[in-house]
Amino acid sequence: MQRGKSLGSRVAGGAGASWIILSAIGLGLSPAMAGGHKAAQPGIQIAESNSSSERTPGVGMDPAREAKLDEFAAAYKKLATADVDRLVANCDKMLAAVQANDIPAARQAWIDARASYERSEIFTIKFPSLDADIDSWPSDDTGFHGVEAKLFTPGAPSPLVETQMLVDKVHTLQKVFNGEPLYAHGVIVGIGALAFELGEGKAQGGESAISGTSLNDMQHNVEGIELAWSTVFSATMQKVNQGVAGRVEKEIAEVKQLVNVPSLTQVDSAQLQAKAEMLAGSVSDAAVELGWPAPDFTDSD
């Protein structure tokens, strides 16, 4: 989903409340990334993130603790790499199916690729121009939704051009992600940002209406949040502050339950928005307990 509007909103975070704004500073992104989209280019693009600043400890952060969390983030990256590899493989499969005019196979490959991408939105915000090109919404001109608009509409022209562009972009993502370290600070900001997006945008009806997979998007987002939290932060937070750790995990479970329904019409949008935004606030509280400043989730697109 393209993060093109301000997420500055007050969200509940346990006893207090946190201001959650998705920001280039909180993610450790380079100034060039915060300046907007670059023109679309064919083939491989240059990586646009500056991950080194993600390791800058905040006041009170224990360097040894941050180093251990970074080790966990490296372990999480290995799991995340598998999703990126599946994303690329399924996009390649989709392109081959589109070229062969095998629409059922192309649709299934789109759905499978989308699942991997939605789980990966924890870290794709490190690369905002690529993220926008791959998953811009509500625009349906490029990326997943450019393909979706034609692929899932009976009688629409072939999405060959859009599919080739998407394939180029996901190969670029794979290349730059494989070449970038992933640090714990960036991961916790990504968790909070995705939780907030889930409540602030996707809870209102989702973004994959044409394919009918909006509910799947939300379910895979929660899977990504749960995996990142449990792999990188859960054990450490239990030692640092059991109350905040328990709150985050309880709210992940509650959000997961709200999207674990048979159809999109059965999602309680108001409850999902409230719970997802509470989760974002609790993740912010966890970052502070670990020793980082409260994440500034400022719009970088």
C-alpha positions as CSV (number, residue, x, y, z in Angstrom):
1,M,0.0,0.0,0.0
2,Q,1.3,3.4,-0.8
3,R,1.9,5.4,2.3
4,G,1.0,8.7,0.7
5,K,-0.9,10.5,3.4
6,S,0.0,11.6,6.9
7,L,-0.5,9.1,9.6
8,G,-0.4,11.7,12.4
9,S,-3.0,10.5,14.8
10,R,-3.3,9.9,18.5
11,V,-3.5,6.2,19.3
12,A,-4.0,4.5,22.6
13,G,-1.0,2.7,24.1
14,G,-1.9,1.2,27.4
15,A,-2.0,3.6,30.3
16,G,-0.8,6.5,28.2
17,A,-1.1,7.5,24.6
18,S,1.5,7.8,21.9
19,W,1.7,10.1,18.8
20,I,2.3,7.7,16.0
21,I,3.7,9.4,12.8
22,L,5.4,7.3,10.1
23,S,8.7,9.1,9.5
24,A,11.9,8.9,7.6
25,I,13.8,9.6,10.8
26,G,12.2,6.7,12.7
27,L,13.0,4.3,9.9
28,G,16.6,5.5,9.5
29,L,16.0,6.5,5.9
30,S,18.2,8.7,3.8
31,P,17.0,12.3,3.1
32,A,16.8,11.4,-0.6
33,M,14.2,8.8,0.2
34,A,12.0,11.3,1.9
35,G,11.8,13.6,-1.1
36,G,9.2,11.6,-3.1
37,H,9.2,9.1,-5.9
38,K,11.8,8.9,-8.6
39,A,10.7,8.4,-12.1
40,A,10.1,4.7,-12.9
41,Q,13.0,3.1,-14.6
42,P,13.2,-0.3,-16.3
43,G,15.4,-2.9,-14.8
44,I,17.5,-2.7,-11.6
45,Q,17.3,0.5,-9.6
46,I,19.8,1.6,-7.0
47,A,19.0,0.9,-3.3
48,E,17.5,3.9,-1.6
49,S,17.9,3.2,2.1
50,N,20.5,4.2,4.6
51,S,20.3,1.4,7.2
52,S,23.4,2.4,9.1
53,S,21.5,5.1,10.9
54,E,19.0,2.5,12.2
55,R,21.6,1.4,14.7
56,T,22.1,4.8,16.3
57,P,21.1,4.1,20.0
58,G,18.8,6.4,21.8
59,V,19.3,7.8,25.2
60,G,19.2,4.9,27.6
61,M,19.8,2.2,25.0
62,D,22.2,-0.4,26.2
63,P,24.6,-1.1,23.3
64,A,24.9,-4.7,24.3
65,R,21.1,-5.1,24.2
66,E,20.9,-3.4,20.8
67,A,23.6,-5.7,19.5
68,K,21.7,-8.7,20.7
69,L,18.5,-7.4,19.1
70,D,20.4,-6.8,15.9
71,E,21.4,-10.5,16.0
72,F,17.7,-11.4,16.3
73,A,16.9,-9.0,13.4
74,A,19.5,-10.8,11.3
75,A,17.8,-14.1,12.1
76,Y,14.5,-12.5,11.1
77,K,16.0,-11.4,7.8
78,K,16.7,-15.0,6.9
79,L,13.0,-15.8,7.3
80,A,12.1,-12.6,5.4
81,T,14.4,-13.5,2.6
82,A,12.4,-16.6,1.9
83,D,9.3,-14.5,1.5
84,V,11.1,-12.2,-0.9
85,D,12.3,-15.2,-2.9
86,R,8.8,-16.6,-3.1
87,L,7.5,-13.1,-4.2
88,V,10.0,-13.1,-7.1
89,A,9.4,-16.7,-8.0
90,N,5.6,-16.2,-8.2
91,C,5.9,-13.0,-10.1
92,D,8.1,-14.8,-12.6
93,K,5.5,-17.5,-12.8
94,M,2.7,-14.9,-13.3
95,L,4.6,-13.3,-16.2
96,A,5.1,-16.7,-17.9
97,A,1.4,-17.4,-17.5
98,V,0.3,-14.0,-18.8
99,Q,2.6,-14.5,-21.8
100,A,1.0,-17.9,-22.4
101,N,-2.5,-16.3,-21.9
102,D,-3.1,-18.8,-19.1
103,I,-5.3,-16.5,-17.0
104,P,-6.2,-19.0,-14.2
105,A,-2.5,-19.7,-13.6
106,A,-1.6,-16.0,-13.7
107,R,-4.3,-15.2,-11.2
108,Q,-3.1,-17.8,-8.8
109,A,0.5,-16.7,-9.1
110,W,-0.7,-13.1,-8.4
111,I,-2.4,-14.3,-5.2
112,D,0.6,-16.3,-4.1
113,A,3.0,-13.4,-4.8
114,R,0.8,-11.0,-3.0
115,A,0.8,-13.1,0.2
116,S,4.6,-12.9,0.3
117,Y,4.6,-9.2,-0.2
118,E,2.0,-8.4,2.4
119,R,4.0,-10.4,5.0
120,S,7.1,-8.4,3.9
121,E,5.6,-4.9,4.5
122,I,7.5,-4.8,7.8
123,F,10.6,-3.9,5.9
124,T,9.5,-2.8,2.4
125,I,9.0,0.7,3.8
126,K,12.8,0.9,3.9
127,F,12.6,1.4,0.1
128,P,9.7,3.8,-0.4
129,S,10.0,4.4,-4.1
130,L,10.1,0.7,-4.8
131,D,7.3,0.1,-2.3
132,A,5.2,2.6,-4.1
133,D,6.0,1.2,-7.5
134,I,5.2,-2.3,-6.4
135,D,2.1,-1.7,-4.2
136,S,0.8,1.8,-4.9
137,W,-2.9,2.2,-3.8
138,P,-5.5,3.4,-4.5
139,S,-3.7,3.9,-7.9
140,D,-4.3,0.9,-10.2
141,D,-1.9,2.0,-12.9
142,T,1.2,0.2,-11.8
143,G,2.5,-2.6,-9.5
144,F,0.2,-5.3,-8.1
145,H,-2.9,-3.2,-8.5
146,G,-2.1,-2.3,-12.1
147,V,-1.9,-6.0,-12.9
148,E,-4.9,-6.8,-10.8
149,A,-7.2,-4.3,-12.6
150,K,-6.7,-6.1,-15.9
151,L,-6.0,-9.7,-14.7
152,F,-9.1,-10.1,-12.6
153,T,-11.5,-8.1,-14.8
154,P,-13.2,-10.3,-17.4
155,G,-12.7,-9.1,-21.0
156,A,-9.9,-6.6,-20.0
157,P,-6.8,-6.4,-22.1
158,S,-3.8,-8.5,-21.2
159,P,-1.7,-7.0,-18.3
160,L,1.5,-8.0,-20.0
161,V,3.2,-4.6,-19.8
162,E,2.1,-4.1,-16.1
163,T,3.3,-7.6,-15.2
164,Q,6.7,-7.1,-16.8
165,M,7.1,-3.8,-14.9
166,L,6.1,-5.5,-11.6
167,V,8.6,-8.3,-12.3
168,D,11.4,-5.8,-12.8
169,K,10.5,-4.1,-9.5
170,V,10.4,-7.2,-7.4
171,H,13.7,-8.4,-8.8
172,T,15.1,-5.0,-7.8
173,L,13.7,-5.4,-4.3
174,Q,15.2,-8.8,-4.0
175,K,18.6,-7.4,-5.1
176,V,18.7,-4.4,-2.8
177,F,17.1,-6.3,0.2
178,N,19.7,-9.1,-0.1
179,G,22.5,-6.4,-0.1
180,E,21.1,-4.5,2.9
181,P,21.6,-5.3,6.6
182,L,18.4,-5.3,8.7
183,Y,18.6,-3.8,12.1
184,A,16.2,-4.2,15.1
185,H,15.3,-0.5,15.2
186,G,14.1,-0.5,11.6
187,V,12.1,-3.7,12.4
188,I,10.2,-2.3,15.4
189,V,9.4,0.9,13.4
190,G,8.1,-1.3,10.6
191,I,5.9,-3.3,13.0
192,G,4.3,-0.2,14.4
193,A,3.9,1.4,11.0
194,L,2.2,-1.7,9.5
195,A,-0.1,-2.1,12.5
196,F,-1.1,1.6,12.2
197,E,-1.7,1.2,8.4
198,L,-3.8,-1.9,9.0
199,G,-6.1,0.1,11.3
200,E,-5.9,3.5,9.5
201,G,-6.4,2.3,6.0
202,K,-7.0,-1.4,5.4
203,A,-9.7,-1.7,8.1
204,Q,-11.9,0.5,6.0
205,G,-12.4,-2.2,3.3
206,G,-9.0,-3.2,2.1
207,E,-7.1,-2.6,-1.1
208,S,-7.5,-5.6,-3.3
209,A,-11.2,-5.4,-4.1
210,I,-11.0,-6.4,-7.8
211,S,-9.3,-9.7,-7.0
212,G,-11.4,-10.2,-3.8
213,T,-8.3,-10.8,-1.7
214,S,-8.4,-7.8,0.7
215,L,-9.0,-10.0,3.7
216,N,-6.0,-12.2,2.7
217,D,-3.9,-9.0,2.6
218,M,-4.8,-8.2,6.2
219,Q,-4.3,-11.7,7.4
220,H,-0.8,-11.8,5.8
221,N,0.0,-8.4,7.3
222,V,-0.8,-9.8,10.8
223,E,1.3,-12.9,10.1
224,G,4.2,-10.6,9.2
225,I,3.8,-8.5,12.4
226,E,3.6,-11.7,14.5
227,L,6.7,-13.2,13.0
228,A,8.8,-10.1,13.3
229,W,7.8,-9.4,16.9
230,S,8.2,-13.0,18.1
231,T,11.6,-13.4,16.3
232,V,13.2,-10.1,17.2
233,F,11.6,-8.7,20.4
234,S,9.5,-11.0,22.4
235,A,12.1,-12.7,24.5
236,T,14.0,-9.5,25.3
237,M,10.8,-7.5,26.1
238,Q,9.7,-10.2,28.5
239,K,12.9,-9.5,30.5
240,V,12.7,-5.7,30.2
241,N,9.0,-5.1,30.8
242,Q,6.6,-8.1,31.0
243,G,3.6,-5.8,31.1
244,V,4.4,-4.0,27.8
245,A,5.4,-7.3,26.3
246,G,2.2,-9.0,27.3
247,R,0.2,-6.0,26.0
248,V,1.8,-6.2,22.6
249,E,1.3,-9.9,22.3
250,K,-2.3,-9.7,23.5
251,E,-3.1,-7.0,21.0
252,I,-1.5,-9.0,18.1
253,A,-3.7,-11.9,19.1
254,E,-6.8,-9.7,19.2
255,V,-6.0,-8.2,15.7
256,K,-5.3,-11.6,14.4
257,Q,-8.7,-12.8,15.7
258,L,-10.5,-9.9,14.1
259,V,-9.2,-10.7,10.6
260,N,-9.5,-14.5,11.1
261,V,-13.0,-14.6,9.6
262,P,-14.5,-16.3,6.5
263,S,-15.2,-13.1,4.6
264,L,-14.3,-9.4,4.5
265,T,-17.9,-8.5,5.3
266,Q,-17.5,-10.1,8.7
267,V,-14.6,-7.9,9.7
268,D,-15.6,-5.5,12.4
269,S,-13.9,-2.4,10.9
270,A,-14.3,-0.2,13.9
271,Q,-12.9,-2.8,16.3
272,L,-10.0,-3.6,13.9
273,Q,-9.1,0.1,13.5
274,A,-9.1,0.6,17.3
275,K,-7.2,-2.6,18.1
276,A,-4.6,-2.1,15.3
277,E,-4.0,1.5,16.4
278,M,-3.7,0.4,20.0
279,L,-1.1,-2.2,18.9
280,A,0.9,0.5,17.1
281,G,0.9,2.6,20.3
282,S,2.0,-0.4,22.4
283,V,4.8,-1.1,19.9
284,S,5.9,2.5,20.3
285,D,5.9,2.0,24.1
286,A,8.0,-1.2,23.7
287,A,10.6,0.8,21.7
288,V,10.9,3.3,24.5
289,E,11.2,0.5,27.1
290,L,14.0,-1.0,25.1
291,G,15.8,2.4,25.2
292,W,15.0,4.0,21.8
293,P,13.2,7.3,21.5
294,A,9.5,6.9,20.8
295,P,9.3,6.1,17.1
296,D,8.4,9.0,14.8
297,F,6.2,7.3,12.2
298,T,6.3,10.4,9.7
299,D,5.2,10.0,6.1
300,S,8.1,9.6,3.8
301,D,6.4,9.2,0.5
